[in-house]
Amino acid sequence: MALVLEDAYPSSKTPPDVSVAEITAYSELDAPDATLEKVALNLSAPGRVATIAQATLKRAGNAALPAIEAAWPKLDLAGRTRAMDVAEGASCGAPATRIFLNGLCERDGNIQRKANHGLTVCRQSSEIVSAVQSMAEPLCSDVPQWVALLGKQGALPKLASWMATTNSSTRATVRHAFATATQGATAQMLSAMINDAQWTPFVRLEMLRAMGGRVKEIAPDASKALDALLAPNADLATRYLALEPLSELARAGDRPSQTRVASMLAKDPDWPVRAHAAELAKDLPSAQSELMTAIDDKEPRVRQAALDTITDLRASPAAVLVEKRLEGDPWTFVRVSAAHAMGAMAAARDLDKALAAALGADQAPQVRGAIIDALALHQARAYASAVRERLDDVQELPVVRTAAARALGAMCDPGQLERLTELARAAGDPMASGEDLTLGLAAIAALGDIHPADLGSRLAKLRDKSVRDAVRGAAEHALASPAKCSSTR
């Protein structure tokens, strides 16, 4: 702005003394009805008008923030970027935080970066709990975690209210944030949250799930809440979800919870609940009897869940029941899980015999592959010939043949070296088919496991620069890897 004064006339004795008593500047946005709200809308205006609006709002400081928040839905990308710049220059607090949260939910990376920076700078001064108090639901999936990180335990009530949403994706995000916020909370705070009468049973259940292992710190209150949730008329979803906090309490030694989990595994009328109980029974010795019974459950998914848990436990006492499933279960996925469970058990002659018998009898390639993997885990060299039959059967599916090639290496049978070398070298052929390449790579890995003294010469041609990178890399890796079959060195 420039002020130009024209003539001034001195007296005959004194020089002119000129001053300005008052001056007021008006921008293009000034009008009799001008407000900050109207100025904020001009952040999306073209050219110089937007620059003036931004400068005006910056000078207004914190007073401009409510106007920007009100104008936000009507601003375009450029206007919202300018709005973020204004907010970054204001003081930290709830009004600025609300603008940052709006920016956090934008798709534009630059606006998101400014929003994250603003929240990071403000930290506890963000007053984030106050900022979101009027939000019925989070603006987007990033908001709950910021509320938890900055609001800490003070954010628990607001996060709990958001868990009442019917949107399962939002609820999962909020539940994760609630778990973050509980980290700094005392047991007394957690108990108070569970006992607060304002929360519905559904929200209480979500809070208990979010607390994870911390429920054991409030065991009496958690047990009381779960008892109320698991009344005789509890629906399937409630029973299913309640198993998580119940199993946490059971692992901590809570006897009523142990009894309830075992009962739900054995007797719940809905198979999804029984299957979930089987999944959670891994660390519950009190439910092992029911877990064994679940191997013969009438529902295949329960049988599968029980077998998968048996696999994790490496529970050899279940061998007879598992063999029965492998031999005669009508469902392929159950037989696959049975094979995995037998492979996880300690090697034994009768187990390997049962696996070999099933290998020759099962019509499903998925099951045959799982059986071969189990024999490999047991290093069952006595059945190497049966595995090789699968490898040499050109009618067999590639996934089974590949498993067989790898298994021969795991079995450490030197009698298979020539066949494995033949397959490995076939992969070095520039015209090798996809199946030959896959088998060759598996054979190279198997040779690396066996690691005969002449491994270098067996793989020499595969290290040539003319060979495919994948084959050459596999050969180099096999040579550099330590032997897993020391007796063949």
ABEGO torsion letter per residue (X at the ends): XBBBBBBBBBBAABBBBBBBABBBBBBAABBAABBAAAAAAAAABBEAAAAAAAAAAAAAEAAAAAAAAAAAAABBAAAAAAAAAAAAABBBEAAAAAAAAAAAABABAAAAAAAAAAAAAAEAAAGAAAAAAABABBABAAAAAAAAAAAEAAAAAAAAAAAABABAAAAAAAAAAAAAAAAABBAAAAAAAAABAABBAAAAAAAAAAAEAAAAAAAAAAAAAAAAAABAABBAAAAAAAAAAAAAAAAAGBAAAAAAAAAAAAABABAAAAAAAAAAAAABAAAAAAAAAAAABABAAAAAAAAAAAAAAGBAAAAAAAAAAAAABABAAAAAAAAAAAAABBBBAAAAAAAAAAAAABABAAAAAAAAAAAAAAGBAAAAAAAAAAAABAABBAAAAAAAAAAAAAAGBAAAAAAAAAAAAAAABAABBAAAAAAAAAAAAAAAAAGBAAAAAAAAAAABAABBAAAAAAAAAAAABBBABAAAX
